[in-house]
Amino acid sequence: MKKYLLFLFVLVISCSKDDFSQQLSHESKIVVEGWIEEGDFAQVLLSSSIPITDVVDSTNVLDHVIRSAKITISDGETSEVLRVKNDKNRVPPFVYFGTSLKGEAGKEYSLKIEYLNRVVQAITTIPKSVELKSAEYIKRNLTDTTGYIFVKFDDPMNEKNYYQIATKIDVEEPIFVPSFYGNLDDKNFQTAFVSAQINRGILLFPKTKFTPYFADGDLIFVKLRTQNKDALDFWNSWQNEIVNSRNPIYPSNTSLKSNIEGGIGIWAGYGQSTLTVKTPPKK
């Protein structure tokens, strides 16, 4: 998400040595990470893909941010053109945002991006939210200064649901970060009562060294999202790229799933339920 995210600005165009020169002659692709949550306004991050030869760092990423596109969202009755703002707490620091069209469960939302001579489009719906019953910080040993988040929720019977669990550490993280292995398909649940351990997800250009756990002194926001199958497929494919390449900045190939017509990335609708977790003070 916010949501969010995060990684898509460094999506790399992969190519073999045989087609490398041909790849350079092609136009870069528009990369989209957009979402609208129940009870909140739309947000969209927009960039162009980065050639495989480019160095990727926080400065280079800024060169590929698209700040002058026209982005329109609609629920079929009402439309809104998103505005763009500079958020210095994010990398990249630019986000398109809505102020009038608030997400509602069950509604369909279209996305239209107009930039130079290109038009990029996508459609999503917002699934009904599922309540996050509890979120708890638990250490393996009492003397530990780190631990994990354990969540509990009830998966509605006779409904098909896909979930994503995301966390945000106050001050340290400006956005909700999808948890590692936090994309869930309810076909894998043994019972309607779900209990799961949450591992921290990877944030692009973190302020501190990444660790997969949480720590004493953290104020943690935990979000349970309901999502559609295309969002589940996208985030699973992104996670697979991280696992396969062992590098969140350079996906090993361009096999990411996408629901974007004319570009790459994701336009997702999310239901959401959020809880706050306070950990013990640092000693």
VOGU-3710 file (C-alpha; in Angstrom, 3 decimals, decimal comma):
1> mkkyllflfv> 0,000/0,000/0,000  -1,280/3,493/2,916  -0,453/0,693/1,521  2,390/0,672/0,638  4,738/-0,284/-1,610  7,738/0,039/-2,662  9,548/-2,363/-4,955  8,090/-1,758/-8,392  10,117/1,312/-9,192  13,166/-0,837/-9,611
11> lviscskddf> 11,608/-3,357/-11,933  14,338/-4,296/-14,389  13,944/-5,175/-18,071  15,711/-8,527/-18,330  17,256/-9,709/-21,555  19,881/-12,163/-22,754  23,141/-11,162/-24,415  21,676/-12,131/-27,791  18,822/-9,610/-27,691  20,500/-6,994/-25,503
21> sqqlsheski> 21,038/-4,330/-28,195  17,525/-4,872/-29,510  16,125/-4,462/-25,982  17,850/-1,094/-25,566  16,101/0,235/-28,677  12,677/-0,507/-27,250  10,735/1,995/-25,182  10,741/1,414/-21,473  7,507/0,227/-19,899  5,260/2,140/-17,544
31> vvegwieegd> 5,364/0,503/-14,119  2,273/0,861/-11,924  1,669/0,138/-8,281  -1,802/1,359/-7,448  -4,435/0,495/-4,872  -7,687/1,599/-3,329  -8,729/0,306/0,088  -12,164/0,136/1,629  -12,714/3,398/3,483  -9,741/5,170/1,914
41> faqvllsssi> -8,722/6,994/-1,241  -6,708/5,711/-4,184  -2,927/5,949/-4,334  -0,707/5,259/-7,334  3,073/5,059/-7,704  4,257/5,494/-11,266  7,611/5,015/-12,956  9,341/3,760/-16,068  11,208/0,464/-16,019  14,956/0,589/-15,512
51> pitdvvdstn> 17,326/-0,977/-18,081  19,336/-3,901/-16,788  22,614/-1,996/-17,298  21,669/0,890/-14,997  22,892/1,141/-11,430  19,926/1,033/-9,071  20,069/3,234/-5,998  17,846/5,853/-4,385  19,184/8,550/-6,724  18,836/6,509/-9,904
61> vldhvirsak> 15,271/5,567/-9,037  14,287/9,248/-8,996  15,302/9,534/-12,655  12,590/7,034/-13,584  9,711/8,457/-11,556  6,801/9,738/-13,664  5,352/12,896/-12,104  3,304/14,443/-14,931  0,810/11,752/-15,928  -2,949/12,215/-15,871
71> itisdgetse> -4,461/9,465/-13,728  -8,219/9,019/-13,591  -10,109/6,549/-11,430  -13,817/5,804/-11,659  -16,428/3,623/-9,956  -18,682/3,789/-13,011  -20,662/6,724/-11,649  -18,065/9,126/-10,245  -14,628/9,922/-11,604  -11,626/11,641/-10,049
81> vlrvkndknr> -8,309/12,853/-11,446  -5,564/12,127/-8,936  -3,127/14,779/-7,757  0,572/14,219/-7,148  2,478/15,145/-4,002  6,020/14,953/-2,711  6,354/12,687/0,316  9,937/12,963/1,550  9,480/9,947/3,810  9,203/7,644/0,808
91> vppfvyfgts> 11,629/6,422/-1,811  10,655/7,364/-4,457  9,064/10,447/-2,855  6,163/11,025/-5,257  2,655/9,587/-5,009  -0,571/10,258/-6,903  -3,509/10,415/-4,514  -7,256/10,858/-4,445  -9,340/13,042/-2,145  -12,976/12,482/-3,081
101> lkgeagkeys> -13,632/8,950/-4,339  -13,435/6,666/-1,311  -13,226/2,897/-1,675  -16,335/0,788/-0,993  -16,510/-2,986/-0,741  -18,124/-4,676/-3,725  -17,551/-1,785/-6,118  -15,483/-1,938/-9,298  -12,834/0,718/-9,909  -11,175/1,518/-13,205
111> lkieylnrvv> -7,759/3,116/-13,589  -6,692/5,130/-16,640  -3,195/6,583/-16,972  -2,378/9,014/-19,788  1,276/9,860/-20,242  2,822/11,316/-23,401  1,414/9,144/-26,201  0,570/6,178/-23,995  -2,600/5,004/-22,294  -2,459/2,430/-19,495
121> qaittipksv> -5,610/0,912/-18,005  -6,767/-1,593/-15,396  -9,866/-2,639/-13,439  -10,217/-3,978/-9,904  -12,861/-4,568/-7,252  -12,706/-4,181/-3,480  -13,485/-7,406/-1,601  -15,390/-7,314/1,665  -13,135/-6,743/4,670  -12,471/-9,492/7,207
131> elksaeyikr> -11,881/-8,451/10,816  -8,441/-8,993/12,282  -9,296/-10,481/15,687  -5,910/-10,078/17,355  -2,261/-9,278/16,746  0,328/-10,056/19,414  4,081/-9,603/19,816  5,628/-12,828/21,106  9,248/-13,656/21,954  10,666/-17,140/21,823
141> nltdttgyif> 12,544/-16,515/25,096  11,814/-13,999/27,821  15,345/-12,608/27,589  15,063/-11,928/23,841  14,829/-8,343/22,621  13,191/-9,377/19,349  10,086/-11,332/18,430  7,383/-12,006/15,889  3,795/-10,941/15,368  1,108/-13,606/15,618
151> vkfddpmnek> -2,302/-12,814/14,140  -5,707/-14,437/14,448  -8,818/-14,052/12,314  -11,846/-16,034/11,178  -12,090/-16,959/7,505  -15,796/-16,586/6,521  -17,440/-19,886/5,658  -18,811/-20,405/2,135  -16,797/-17,468/0,788  -13,693/-17,524/-1,400
161> nyyqiatkid> -11,063/-15,219/0,068  -7,486/-14,235/-0,628  -5,523/-12,333/1,992  -2,428/-10,234/2,461  -0,935/-9,348/5,827  1,163/-6,189/5,983  2,934/-4,336/8,768  4,279/-0,850/9,377  6,727/0,100/12,125  5,980/3,611/13,348
171> veepifvpsf> 8,640/6,189/12,414  10,951/3,574/10,876  8,671/2,652/7,954  6,520/5,208/6,092  4,302/2,598/4,449  2,678/-0,771/5,051  5,000/-3,508/3,832  3,564/-6,879/2,740  4,798/-9,574/5,107  7,082/-12,232/3,723
181> ygnlddknfq> 4,900/-15,234/2,882  1,967/-13,117/3,993  -0,183/-13,736/0,895  -2,743/-16,374/1,775  -5,299/-18,434/-0,161  -8,056/-19,801/2,074  -8,002/-23,116/0,188  -4,918/-23,886/2,284  -6,625/-23,296/5,629  -7,396/-26,377/7,688
191> tafvsaqinr> -10,109/-24,624/9,713  -12,053/-21,373/9,601  -10,025/-20,128/12,571  -6,687/-18,840/11,272  -3,597/-18,268/13,410  -0,318/-17,319/11,741  3,179/-16,044/12,504  4,121/-12,896/10,608  7,628/-12,181/9,343  8,651/-8,655/8,380
201> gillfpktkf> 8,609/-7,889/4,678  11,418/-6,242/2,752  11,285/-2,474/2,322  13,214/-0,871/-0,510  16,089/1,301/0,730  15,354/0,793/4,465  16,697/3,285/6,998  18,225/0,474/9,028  19,576/-2,994/8,273  16,798/-5,410/7,421
211> tpyfadgdli> 15,854/-8,139/9,867  12,898/-10,541/9,480  11,618/-9,919/13,006  10,342/-7,071/15,173  12,048/-5,561/18,209  11,384/-4,191/21,671  10,439/-0,543/21,463  8,592/-0,893/18,137  5,077/0,446/17,674  3,665/-1,835/14,971
221> fvklrtqnkd> 0,566/-1,427/12,837  -0,719/-4,758/11,515  -3,137/-4,850/8,600  -5,187/-7,767/7,265  -6,199/-7,131/3,673  -8,644/-9,068/1,566  -7,572/-9,035/-2,065  -8,504/-10,422/-5,462  -6,855/-13,350/-7,230  -4,908/-11,094/-9,597
231> aldfwnswqn> -3,358/-9,243/-6,651  -2,527/-12,532/-4,924  -0,857/-13,805/-8,095  1,086/-10,577/-8,528  2,450/-10,474/-4,977  3,261/-14,193/-5,008  5,187/-13,797/-8,252  7,049/-10,810/-6,821  7,936/-12,807/-3,723  9,158/-15,675/-5,902
241> eivnsrnpiy> 11,452/-13,256/-7,726  12,980/-12,181/-4,422  13,477/-15,784/-3,321  14,937/-16,906/-6,648  17,304/-13,991/-7,150  18,035/-13,376/-3,471  17,892/-9,686/-4,293  14,743/-7,557/-3,948  16,123/-4,856/-6,224  16,836/-7,028/-9,292
251> psntslksni> 14,083/-9,507/-10,105  15,621/-12,445/-11,970  13,227/-12,089/-14,892  10,004/-10,392/-15,984  7,638/-13,205/-15,037  5,708/-10,984/-12,637  1,963/-11,372/-12,979  0,170/-8,153/-13,932  -3,351/-6,865/-14,490  -2,155/-3,676/-16,196
261> eggigiwagy> -3,120/-3,204/-19,851  -0,390/-1,301/-21,685  2,082/-1,477/-18,795  3,248/-3,715/-15,962  2,443/-3,868/-12,279  -0,743/-3,997/-10,242  -3,958/-2,038/-9,680  -5,603/-3,611/-6,636  -8,657/-3,162/-4,462  -8,321/-4,183/-0,825
271> gqstltvktp> -10,606/-4,701/2,107  -8,761/-3,941/5,325  -8,732/-4,322/9,093  -5,904/-2,848/11,179  -4,676/-3,314/14,753  -1,862/-1,629/16,706  0,735/-3,618/18,632  2,907/-2,045/21,338  6,067/-3,941/22,207  7,899/-3,683/25,560
281> pkk> 10,233/-0,690/25,941  13,872/-1,143/24,993  16,053/-1,975/27,967
//
